[in-house]
Amino acid sequence: MQVFPSAIWLSDKSKPADVFLDVNVYSARTIDTRSYQERRNCRRWSAPGKDAKGALQRLISRSCLDWQVEQIPCLTRRYELDVQIRARQRLNERVLTSERQAFAGMERQCGDRTPTTAPLQAQVESDAAMWATRTLRASLAAVAPLTPVTTQQIAVNLDLNPREQILDRTENAELYKRLEEQRRQQEQALAIAEAKAAAEIAKVRAEAEALRNQPTEPRSTQAIAAVEDAHALVIGNSAYPGDNKLANPVNDAKAMSAKLRALGFKVTELSNANRDQMVRGLSEFTKTASRADLALLFYAGHGVQIQGVNYMIPVDMSLNDPTQATLQAVSLTQVVEQYLPGKTKLVFLDACRDNPLMAFGIRGITKGLAPINVSEGTLISYATKDGQVAEDGVGQANSPFTAALLEHLGDPDDIGIILRTVRSKVMQRTNNRQQPWEYGSLTGGALVLSAIKR
C-alpha cells in the first residue's frame, strides 16, 4: 500500500485483483555469541622523563609498569531475517519482481548488561519493509503499466443471463426496462473503471519518470557523518606459488584503488606483497592515516582461519608447511586493532577462497574465515559468510564481491544499505552459492562514501 497508496487491498477473495503479492520468510533467528573484553588499568606508573619540562610532557613521558587486566564477559546478539517478495500480474501471470534478501542487526553488551531482542527485531524488520517498498516501487514503475481490464472482459463478466436476454420485449416490458437500466449502470461503471485505470497508468508513468530523474544526493534519513580525511590501504595478492595462484585479486585491487580515489580517499596500494612488504605497508599506513576520520582496508587474496583466528596470506608464505602459517601470515585482528588508526574503520575482505592448508588435515584449519568480534566504530564485510568459500570470478574482470562493491560504493546511501545491495547482487550472480556478510557496527551518523569532502 506504500508503493501505490491509491491501490485497494482486496479482502474478498472472490473479487479479481490486478497484482498478487507473495511474501515468504525463509528464516528468522537470533544468534548469541559470547566473548570477552579486556579492561586494562595501570596500577603503577613510572616516573616522568627527566627531560620533561611542562606538565603535559611529564604526563606523556610516563609509562605503565604494572597493568591490572580484567576480562569482562560480553554477549553479541545478532538477529537475522531471510525474506523473499514476489509480485505477479493476474491477467497473464507475468512475474513483475522476485527478489530475496537477507537482513541482520547486531548489538554487543558487556558486563551486567544484555542485548535485547525486540529492538533488534524491530530494526531488521523495518529495514526489510523499506527494501520491499523500494524494490516493488522500482520494479512496478520500470515495467509496462498494469494491464487494465478491457471493455470486452468487463462486458463478459457483467453480461446478463442468456435466458433473460431472449425474453420477448412486448410480453415482458417491465422486465426489459429493468434489464436496460442494469445495462446502463454497467456501462457507467465501465466508463468509471476505464477512467481510473487511465489515471493509475498516468500515475505509474509519472513515478517511473521521477525515479529516473531523482537527484544523486544522499538518500539517508540520518544525519550524514562528516568525513574530511579518508585513507585506504588496498592489497591484492595473486602470485601465489603453484596451483594456489589466483586470477583476479590484483585486478580487484587496482579497480578498487581507482574507485576509492574517485570518491576522495588517499589510497596506498600494494600488489603481490610478500610478508615484509605487507608489514612495512601497514606500518607506513598507520603513520599516514594517523588523523584520519575514516580508515579503510581492502584485501583480496588467500585468507585462512587457524584455531578461529583469521590470517591474510602474503605471496611468499610457504603453503607446504602449515606449522609456520601463524608465524608467516598476517593476523586480521591485529591489523584491525593496531594498524587501522581512523575514528571509523571499514574493512572489505575478498579473501574467503579455498584454504590451501586444508589439504594437510591439521586440526583447527577449516575452510573460509571465522566470525570476528571488533570494537564499536568498526565494520568488517566478508565476501561470503564465515566458514564458506567465495568465488574468484575466473573468466571475469573482477570477483563477484568486488564487482558489486565497485558498482555501488558510490551510491548516495549509507554503507549499511550499500552492503545489503551488494549482498543481493552477489547472491543473484552466484545462484545463492555466495552470501556476503558483515561483522561489527558503526556509530554516529550515516556513513555515505559519496559524500566524502574532496
Long-range contacts (C-beta under 8 A, 24 or more apart in sequence): 2-133, 3-133, 3-136, 3-137, 3-140, 4-140, 4-200, 4-203, 4-204, 6-200, 6-203, 16-90, 16-149, 17-90, 18-89, 18-90, 18-146, 19-87, 19-88, 19-89, 19-90, 19-96, 19-140, 19-146, 20-87, 20-88, 20-89, 20-90, 21-85, 21-86, 21-87, 21-136, 22-84, 22-85, 22-86, 22-87, 23-83, 23-84, 23-85, 23-86, 23-132, 24-83, 24-84, 24-85, 24-86, 25-81, 25-82, 25-83, 26-82, 26-83, 26-84, 26-100, 27-80, 27-81, 27-82, 28-79, 28-80, 28-81, 28-82, 29-79, 29-80, 30-77, 30-78, 30-79, 30-80, 30-117, 30-120, 31-77, 31-78, 31-79, 31-80, 32-75, 32-76, 32-77, 32-78, 33-75, 33-76, 33-78, 33-371, 33-373, 34-73, 34-74, 34-75, 34-76, 35-73, 35-74, 35-76, 35-373, 36-71, 36-72, 36-73, 36-74, 37-71, 37-72, 37-74, 37-110, 38-69, 38-70, 38-71, 38-72, 39-69, 39-70, 39-71, 39-72, 40-67, 40-68, 40-69, 40-70, 41-67, 41-68, 41-70, 42-66, 42-67, 42-68, 43-67, 43-68, 72-110, 72-111, 73-110, 73-111, 74-108, 74-109, 74-110, 74-111, 74-373, 75-108, 75-109, 75-110, 75-114, 75-115, 76-106, 76-107, 76-108, 76-115, 76-373, 77-106, 77-107, 77-108, 77-109, 77-114, 77-115, 77-116, 77-117, 77-120, 78-104, 78-105, 78-106, 78-120, 79-104, 79-105, 79-106, 79-117, 79-120, 79-121, 79-124, 80-104, 80-124, 81-124, 81-125, 81-128, 83-128, 83-132, 85-132, 85-135, 85-136, 87-136, 87-139, 87-140, 89-146, 89-147, 91-147, 91-149, 92-147, 96-139, 96-140, 96-143, 97-135, 97-136, 97-139, 97-140, 99-135, 99-139, 99-424, 100-424, 100-427, 100-432, 101-128, 101-131, 101-420, 101-423, 101-424, 102-423, 102-427, 102-435, 103-127, 103-128, 103-131, 103-420, 104-437, 104-438, 106-439, 106-440, 106-441, 107-441, 108-373, 108-376, 108-441, 127-420, 131-420, 137-207, 137-211, 138-211, 140-204, 141-204, 141-207, 141-208, 141-211, 142-208, 142-211, 145-200, 145-201, 145-204, 145-205, 146-200, 146-201, 146-204, 148-193, 148-194, 148-197, 148-198, 148-200, 148-201, 149-193, 149-197, 151-190, 151-194, 154-186, 154-190, 154-193, 155-186, 155-190, 158-186, 158-189, 158-190, 216-412, 216-450, 217-412, 218-412, 218-413, 218-446, 218-448, 218-450, 218-451, 219-412, 219-413, 220-412, 220-413, 220-414, 220-417, 220-446, 220-448, 222-414, 222-445, 222-446, 223-445, 223-446, 224-445, 224-446, 224-448, 224-451, 225-344, 225-444, 225-445, 225-446, 225-447, 225-448, 226-293, 226-445, 226-453, 227-293, 227-294, 227-344, 227-447, 227-451, 227-452, 227-453, 228-293, 228-452, 228-453, 229-266, 229-291, 229-292, 229-293, 229-294, 230-263, 230-264, 230-265, 230-266, 230-292, 230-293, 230-294, 230-295, 230-296, 230-452, 231-265, 231-266, 231-267, 231-268, 231-285, 231-288, 231-289, 231-292, 231-294, 231-295, 231-296, 231-342, 232-257, 232-260, 232-265, 232-266, 232-267, 232-268, 232-295, 232-296, 232-297, 232-298, 233-267, 233-268, 233-270, 233-281, 233-282, 233-285, 233-289, 233-295, 233-296, 233-297, 233-298, 234-260, 234-267, 234-268, 234-269, 234-270, 234-298, 235-269, 235-270, 235-271, 235-273, 235-278, 235-281, 235-297, 235-298, 235-299, 235-300, 235-301, 235-312, 236-269, 236-270, 236-271, 236-272, 236-299, 236-300, 236-301, 237-271, 237-272, 237-273, 237-299, 237-300, 237-301, 237-302, 237-312, 237-313, 237-314, 237-315, 238-271, 238-272, 238-301, 238-315, 239-272, 239-315, 240-301, 240-302, 240-313, 240-315, 240-319, 240-356, 241-315, 241-319, 242-319, 244-302, 244-319, 244-356, 246-301, 246-302, 246-353, 246-392, 247-392, 247-393, 247-394, 248-300, 248-392, 248-393, 248-394, 248-396, 248-397, 248-398, 248-399, 248-402, 249-300, 249-301, 249-350, 249-392, 249-399, 250-300, 251-397, 251-398, 252-300, 252-350, 252-398, 252-399, 252-402, 253-298, 253-300, 255-397, 255-398, 255-402, 255-406, 256-298, 256-300, 256-348, 256-402, 256-405, 256-406, 259-405, 259-406, 259-409, 259-410, 260-296, 260-298, 260-409, 262-410, 263-409, 263-410, 263-449, 263-450, 263-452, 264-452, 264-453, 264-454, 265-296, 265-452, 272-315, 273-314, 273-315, 274-314, 274-315, 274-316, 275-314, 275-316, 275-317, 275-328, 275-329, 275-330, 277-314, 278-312, 278-314, 278-330, 279-330, 282-330, 282-335, 282-339, 283-339, 285-339, 286-338, 286-339, 286-340, 286-341, 289-340, 289-341, 289-342, 290-341, 291-341, 292-341, 292-342, 292-343, 293-342, 293-343, 293-344, 294-342, 294-343, 294-344, 294-345, 294-346, 294-447, 294-452, 295-340, 295-341, 295-342, 295-344, 295-345, 295-346, 296-342, 296-345, 296-346, 296-347, 296-348, 297-335, 297-336, 297-340, 297-345, 297-346, 297-347, 297-348, 298-347, 298-348, 298-350, 299-347, 299-348, 299-349, 299-350, 299-351, 300-350, 300-351, 300-399, 300-402, 301-350, 301-351, 301-353, 302-351, 302-353, 302-355, 302-356, 303-332, 303-349, 303-351, 303-352, 303-353, 303-369, 304-329, 304-355, 304-356, 304-357, 304-365, 304-369, 305-355, 305-365, 305-366, 305-368, 305-369, 305-370, 306-357, 306-364, 306-365, 307-364, 308-364, 308-370, 309-333, 309-370, 310-369, 310-370, 310-372, 312-351, 319-356, 319-357, 322-357, 322-360, 322-362, 322-365, 325-357, 325-365, 332-369, 332-372, 333-372, 336-372, 336-374, 336-378, 336-380, 337-374, 337-375, 340-378, 343-377, 344-377, 344-378, 344-442, 344-444, 344-447, 345-374, 345-377, 345-378, 345-379, 346-378, 346-379, 346-381, 346-415, 346-447, 347-378, 347-379, 347-380, 347-381, 348-381, 348-405, 349-380, 349-381, 349-382, 349-383, 350-383, 350-390, 350-399, 350-401, 350-402, 351-383, 351-390, 352-382, 352-383, 352-384, 352-388, 352-389, 352-390, 353-389, 353-390, 353-392, 354-389, 371-439, 372-439, 372-440, 373-439, 373-440, 374-439, 374-440, 375-440, 376-440, 376-441, 376-442, 376-443, 377-442, 377-443, 378-440, 378-441, 378-442, 379-415, 379-438, 379-439, 379-440, 379-441, 379-442, 380-438, 380-439, 380-440, 381-419, 381-422, 381-436, 381-437, 381-438, 382-436, 382-437, 382-438, 382-439, 383-426, 383-434, 383-436, 384-426, 384-434, 384-435, 384-436, 384-437, 385-435, 385-436, 385-437, 386-437, 388-434, 388-435, 389-434, 390-434, 391-430, 391-433, 391-434, 400-425, 400-426, 400-429, 400-430, 400-434, 401-426, 401-434, 401-436, 403-429, 404-429, 404-436, 409-449, 409-450, 410-449, 410-450, 411-450, 412-448, 412-450, 412-451, 413-448, 414-446, 414-447, 414-448, 415-442, 415-446, 415-447, 415-448, 415-449, 416-442, 416-447, 418-449
